[in-house]
């Protein structure tokens, strides 16, 4: 496995995606430039060897990483609007303390690339100061799901709940 992770790190470097990739356990990570926001974010590329029959191709993983990092600004704005709308619809009946627009509050923190999906992790310090907003995209970078998850540093005993659909989240919030 180390050889394939080394090959993946070399491919990410060769393409100029990550200048100094690190290898840890079963994934490669490092700072990468996200074009749509003109900023660096943490990029994690996880070939999920335990879920693959053979060795994942470093080029395929690097291709997906390159596509997400080079998301055009217009597509990025559409995605942010979708994420904010999904969350707003799910909590529309709840009393909102912060009136800032969630679209302006979302700050991309990291990108995790899997062979068949991408997970974007956002901070939203005004709307969700003690949580992360996680957005799942498919391999074509189409929106799949959004989840607001309490940060691990929060009080012990706080349960993290995952929802496979927005409808499931809404049902839970209305209980």
C-alpha positions as CSV (number, residue, x, y, z in Angstrom):
1,X,0.0,0.0,0.0
2,X,2.9,2.4,0.8
3,X,4.0,2.1,-2.8
4,X,0.6,3.2,-4.2
5,X,0.4,6.1,-1.7
6,X,3.9,7.2,-2.7
7,X,2.8,7.0,-6.4
8,X,-0.3,9.1,-5.5
9,X,1.8,11.7,-3.6
10,X,4.1,11.9,-6.6
11,X,1.2,12.3,-9.0
12,X,-0.3,15.1,-6.9
13,X,3.1,16.8,-6.9
14,X,3.7,16.3,-10.6
15,X,0.4,18.0,-11.4
16,X,1.1,20.9,-9.1
17,X,-1.9,20.2,-6.9
18,X,0.1,19.7,-3.6
19,X,3.6,21.0,-3.2
20,X,4.6,18.9,-0.2
21,X,2.2,16.0,0.2
22,X,2.3,13.9,3.4
23,X,1.4,10.2,3.7
24,X,-0.5,9.1,6.7
25,X,-2.0,5.7,7.3
26,X,-4.0,5.1,4.2
27,X,-4.3,8.6,2.6
28,X,-2.2,11.5,1.2
29,X,-2.8,15.1,2.3
30,X,-1.4,18.6,1.9
31,X,-2.3,22.2,1.2
32,X,-3.8,22.8,-2.3
33,X,-5.1,25.8,-4.1
34,X,-8.9,25.9,-4.6
35,X,-9.4,28.1,-7.6
36,X,-13.0,29.2,-7.1
37,X,-12.2,30.8,-3.7
38,X,-8.6,31.7,-4.6
39,X,-7.3,30.2,-1.3
40,X,-5.5,27.2,0.0
41,X,-7.4,24.4,1.7
42,X,-6.4,21.1,3.1
43,X,-6.7,18.3,0.5
44,X,-7.0,14.7,1.6
45,X,-6.9,12.0,-1.0
46,X,-8.1,8.6,0.3
47,X,-7.9,5.7,-2.1
48,X,-10.0,3.6,0.3
49,X,-7.9,0.4,-0.2
50,X,-10.1,-1.6,2.1
51,X,-13.0,-1.0,-0.1
52,X,-11.3,-1.6,-3.5
53,X,-10.6,-4.9,-5.1
54,X,-7.4,-3.8,-6.7
55,X,-5.0,-0.9,-6.2
56,X,-6.6,2.4,-7.1
57,X,-5.0,4.3,-9.9
58,X,-3.2,7.4,-8.7
59,X,-4.1,9.2,-12.0
60,X,-7.8,8.6,-11.4
61,X,-7.7,10.0,-7.9
62,X,-5.5,13.0,-9.0
63,X,-8.0,13.6,-11.9
64,X,-10.9,13.9,-9.4
65,X,-8.8,16.1,-7.1
66,X,-7.8,18.3,-10.0
67,X,-11.4,18.7,-11.2
68,X,-12.8,19.7,-7.7
69,X,-9.9,22.1,-7.1
70,X,-10.5,23.8,-10.4
71,X,-14.2,24.2,-10.0
72,X,-15.3,27.4,-11.9
73,X,-16.5,30.3,-9.7
74,X,-20.0,30.2,-11.3
75,X,-20.4,26.4,-10.5
76,X,-19.0,27.1,-7.0
77,X,-21.7,29.8,-6.4
78,X,-24.4,27.4,-7.5
79,X,-23.1,24.7,-5.1
80,X,-23.0,27.2,-2.2
81,X,-26.5,28.3,-3.0
82,X,-27.7,24.7,-3.0
83,X,-26.0,23.9,0.3
84,X,-27.5,27.1,1.9
85,X,-30.9,26.4,0.5
86,X,-31.0,22.8,1.7
87,X,-30.0,23.8,5.2
88,X,-32.4,26.8,5.3
89,X,-35.3,24.6,4.2
90,X,-34.5,22.1,6.9
91,X,-34.5,24.6,9.7
92,X,-37.0,27.2,8.4
93,X,-39.4,26.6,11.3
94,X,-36.7,27.0,13.9
95,X,-36.0,30.4,15.4
96,X,-32.8,31.9,13.8
97,X,-30.6,33.9,16.1
98,X,-28.0,35.0,13.5
99,X,-29.4,36.7,10.5
100,X,-26.3,36.6,8.3
101,X,-26.7,34.9,5.0
102,X,-25.3,31.3,5.2
103,X,-23.9,31.7,1.7
104,X,-21.5,34.4,3.0
105,X,-20.7,32.5,6.2
106,X,-19.6,29.2,4.6
107,X,-15.8,29.0,4.6
108,X,-14.2,25.9,2.9
109,X,-11.8,24.2,5.3
110,X,-10.9,21.0,3.5
111,X,-11.6,18.7,0.6
112,X,-11.5,14.9,0.9
113,X,-11.3,13.0,-2.4
114,X,-12.4,9.4,-2.5
115,X,-12.4,7.3,-5.7
116,X,-16.1,7.8,-6.2
117,X,-17.0,10.9,-4.1
118,X,-15.8,14.2,-2.7
119,X,-16.5,15.5,0.8
120,X,-16.2,19.3,1.4
121,X,-15.9,20.5,5.0
122,X,-17.0,24.0,5.8
123,X,-16.9,26.3,8.8
124,X,-19.8,28.6,9.3
125,X,-18.7,30.6,12.3
126,X,-21.8,32.8,12.6
127,X,-24.5,30.3,11.8
128,X,-22.9,27.1,13.2
129,X,-20.0,28.2,15.5
130,X,-19.7,24.7,17.1
131,X,-20.2,22.6,14.1
132,X,-18.9,21.7,10.6
133,X,-21.0,21.7,7.5
134,X,-20.2,18.6,5.4
135,X,-21.2,18.4,1.8
136,X,-21.0,15.2,-0.2
137,X,-20.6,15.3,-4.0
138,X,-20.5,12.3,-6.3
139,X,-17.7,11.5,-8.7
140,X,-19.2,13.9,-11.3
141,X,-19.1,16.7,-8.6
142,X,-22.9,16.7,-8.4
143,X,-24.5,17.5,-5.0
144,X,-25.6,14.5,-3.0
145,X,-26.1,15.4,0.6
146,X,-25.4,18.0,3.3
147,X,-24.9,17.5,7.0
148,X,-24.3,19.8,10.0
149,X,-22.1,17.9,12.4
150,X,-21.1,19.1,15.9
151,X,-17.3,19.6,16.3
152,X,-15.6,16.8,18.2
153,X,-14.1,19.4,20.6
154,X,-17.6,20.2,21.9
155,X,-19.0,18.8,25.1
156,X,-18.8,15.1,25.6
157,X,-22.0,13.2,25.3
158,X,-23.2,15.2,22.3
159,X,-24.4,12.7,19.7
160,X,-23.5,13.2,16.0
161,X,-26.4,12.2,13.8
162,X,-26.0,11.6,10.1
163,X,-28.8,11.9,7.5
164,X,-28.8,10.3,4.1
165,X,-31.3,12.8,2.8
166,X,-32.5,16.3,3.5
167,X,-36.0,14.9,4.1
168,X,-34.7,12.7,6.8
169,X,-33.0,15.7,8.4
170,X,-36.3,17.7,8.2
171,X,-38.2,14.8,9.8
172,X,-35.7,14.6,12.7
173,X,-35.8,18.4,13.2
174,X,-39.6,18.4,13.3
175,X,-39.8,15.7,16.1
